[in-house]
Amino acid sequence: MTLVSIIIPCWNAEAWLEQALDSALGQTWPETEVIVVDDGSDDGSAAIARRYGSRGVRFASQTNRGASAARNCGLGLARGAFVQFLDADDLLAPDKVAAQMEVAAEAGPETALCGAWSRFSTSPADADHAPQLLCRDADPVAWMVDKLGRNAMMHPAAWLVPRPLAERAGPWDESLTLDDDGEYFSRVVLASRRVRFCPGALSFYRSGLKGSLSGSKSEKAWASAFRSLELTAGRLRSAEDSPRTRRACATAFQQFIFDSYPAAAGCRTKAAEQVARLGGSDLQPAGGPRFRLARRLLGWRLAKRLAGVLRR
């Protein structure tokens, strides 16, 4: 039976860690190891993780260096032929790993395996189960074109990564904070021969947490998001420099301009240069009927500033 390593980076997650650990230990796949790497928490997270040592959970700790560094630490400790990443506030359905391992048996070690995922706020019972754009089989370049061109995401826990792909992709980029997962899994996808979607492999993404990295709007966070996009777009065009990849990359840089405004002025300038260099984009900023009316009358910049004022 093939061993699967479940790696859980943790920082001040005492409110959710037990649920995450229970979902990892509750997998129906019989051969798993669960590794928690505490990233310098100052709450009760480490004590919770140590308590689970009696159930076989392996524990490591480090000074606070970020989630990517914690994941790299976990990778160094992992013994499995497959790797499952799970953030400490997210959850796995009981048969998530088993469903993907069934596909892995015939797909081969060069296939990137993704699964269905849903957003929730309190309990999986309130998960939205909305269809996700990237939940499909595809060749790596087509998958990445959809990701960048349609501003789509794949939940990090939705992946199951064969160890050869993890080694080919390399470690997580510890210089990134926001969208470190998007950058990492783009490398996994582009190192693969194919992406396979497993509809029966379900994970749950906890949304709406106050102070979460994914919701951060600091200048440092925007700089990380821009750097992640630069790296991802560059790798996609190295794999295939074509009208479809240039268009997808230009659209992604234009989306960054819309999302980050009025912050990150320097990054937005660089993004605009990329859009022009790649042939331009006809993307318009999305919003409801009132925003679209304001955009037509006032321009998107003033419309976005006005929307921000009204939300306060």
N, C-alpha and C positions, 0 to 999 in steps of 0.2 A: 504494500500500500504506500502511495506517494505522500510524503510529508508536505504540509502547507504551513508556512510561517505567517502568523497574523501580527503585524507590527502596529503598536498603538503609541504614538507620541503624546505626551501629556504635559500641560502647563495649567495649573490652577483650575482643574476640572473636577473637583471633588463632588460637585452637584450632579455630574453625569457619568463619571467613570465607572461606577458599579454597573450601570445599565449597559455600557459599552462592553465591559468585560463579560457580563452574563451572556450577551449576544455572541461574543467570540467563543466562549466556552460551550455555548449551546449549539454549535454547529453539528449537523448530522454527519459530516465527513469525519471519519474516525481518527484520522492521523493529522492532528494540528498541534502546533506549539504557539503559545501566546506570549508575546514579549512587550512589556511596557517600558518605555524610556521616559523618565521624568525629567523635564527640562527646567530644573531649578524652581519648582513650585514652592510657594510659601503658604499654602493652605494644607488641607489634609490629604491631598492626592497620593503622595508617596506612601502614607500609612495604609490607605485603601489598597494600593497595588501590592504592598508587602503582605497584607492580610490574605490576598488571593494566592500567595505562594503555596499555601496548603493545598490548593487545587491545581498546582502545576504551572502557574503563571511565572515566567521569568521576569526579573526586574533589574533595571539599570538606571542610574541617575547621572546627571551632568549639570554643570553650571548653566545658567540660562543663555543659550546660544541660538534659540529659534527652532521652529518645528522641523525645518529641513535637516538641521544638524541632528536632531533627535531621531529622525527617520534613517539617516545615514548610520547612526549608532546601531539602530535596530537591524539594519541590513548587515552590518558587520557581525552581529551575533546570530543571525538567522541561519538555520541548517536546512530549511525546506527547499524543495525543488520548485516550488511556486511561492509567490509573495502576495499577501493581502494586506494593504494599508487600511487602517481604520482610525480616524480621528477620535479623540476621547469623548466627544459629544455626539457621535453618530452611532448607528446601529446596523447590524446585519440580520436579515431574516435567517431562520435556522438552517435552511437548505441552500443558502446562497453559494457557499463554497462547493458543495456537492454538485449543484447544477452546472457550475462552470467546469468542474473537474470531469464531468461526464463528456462535455464537449471537448475538453482538452485532450482526452484520450484518443480522439480521432483527428483533431485539428493539427497536432504537432507542436513542438516547442518554439516555433517561430511565429506563432499566432498570438496577437494581443486579444485578450478576452474581456469584454465589457458586459455589464448586465443592466437590468432595469433599476431605476431609482426614483424615490419620491421625497418631496420636502415635507417636513413636519415641524411643529413648534413645541409640543408637549409630549405627545405619545404617538407611536405609529398608527394608532387608531384614527388620528386626525390627518394622516398623510393625504396629499392631494391626488396622487397617482396620475398626474397630468402626463400626456405623451411627451417624450423628450426627443429632440431633433436628431441627436447623434446615436440613438439606440437602433443601430442597423448594421448589417454586414457591409463591408466596403474594403477597397484597396486603400493602403495608407494615405496616398496623396488625395484621393477623392474624399476620404474622411476628414483630412485636415482642411481641405478647401471648404467643406461644409462648416467646420468648426469656426474658422476665421471669417468666412464670408457671410455666415448667418448669426454671428455673435452667440454661438451655442457653447454649452459646457457639458462636461461629463463629471459626475460626482466622483471624487477620488476613490471612495470605497467601492465603486461599481466595478473597478478593474480587478482582475486576477492576473498577475504577471509571471510568466515562466522565468525561471532564474536566468537562462541564457539571454533573454531579452533585457532583463534588469542589468546584467553585466555589460551588454552591448550599449545600452543607453547611458550607463555611467551613474554616478551619485547624484543626489538632489543638489541643486545649486544653493549653497548656504548664504549667498549674498542677497537672495530674494526673500521678500516677505509676502506681499500680495501677489497672487497668481503663481506662486512657486509650483503648485500642483499642475497648472496648465502647461507650464514650461517643461516640467519633468515628463508628464505623460505624452506630450508631443514627441519627445525623444523616443519613448517606448513605442509609440505608434509608427514613427518613421523608421525605427529599427526592425519592425516586423515585416512579415510577408503579407499579412492580412489581418483585419480586425473582424472578430466574430462576436456577434451579439447573442447573449443567452437570456431570453425573456423570462425564464424561471429563476434567475439569480437576482434577488432583490436586496437593495440596501436603502437606508433611510438617512437623509441629510437634514440635520437640525438647522432651521433657519431662524433669523430674527433675534439672535443673541446679542445683547448689548455689549459693545466693546470687542466683537469678534474681528479677526484679521480681515475676513472677506468683506466686512462692512466698513473697513477703515477708509477714511478720506483724507489722511494726512499727506503732506507733500512727499514724505518718504514712501508711503504706500503707493502713491501715483507713480513715483519714479520706478519703483519695483515693477508695477504693472506694465509700464512702458518698456522697461528693459526685458521683461519676459516676452512681450510682443515682438520686440526687435529680434531676440534670439529665435523665437518660434518662426517668424516670417522668413528669416534668413535660412533656417534649416529646410523649410518647405521649398523655397526657391532653389536651394542646392539640390534637392531631390528631383525637382521638375520646375524649370523656368519657362513658363508658358503663359498665354493670355489668361487662362483660368486661375493659375496661382497668383499672378500679378494682380488680377482683379480682386481676388479674395483678400490678399494682403493689404491692398489699398483701402478696401472697405473696412478692414479691421483697424487700420490706423485712423480712418475717418471716425469710426465708432469711438475710439479712444478720445478724440478731440471733443466729441459731443459729451461723453460721459464725464470727463475730467473738468470741463469748463465750469467756473472761471479759475480753478486751481491749475497748478502744474504748467505755468506759462512756457517755461523752457522746453518741457517735454512736448507740449502741444505744437510749438514751433517746429521741432524736429519731426513730429508726426505729419505735419502739413507738408514738409519737404519730402517725406516718404510718399505721401499720397500723390504729389505732383510727379515724382520720379517714376512711380509705378503706373502712371497713365490716368490718374484721377479716379474719382468715385462719385456716383450720383446718389449716394445714400443720404436720406433726410432723417433728422432726429425724430424718434418716435415719441408719441404722447397721445393723450386723450383729445376729444373734440375741442375743448377750450384751449389746450396748448397748441393744437394745429392752427386754430384761428389766430391766436396771438402770434404764432410763428409767421403766418402770412402777412399780418399787419405790421409787426414790429421787428421781424427777423428772429432767428432762433436764439441768438445770444441774449437779447433782452427778454424774450419769452421765457428762457430758462431761469434767468435771474428773478423774474417776476414770480414764476412758479415756486422758486426757493423761498421767497419772502412769504408767499401765501401758506406754505407748509409750516412755518414757524408758529 
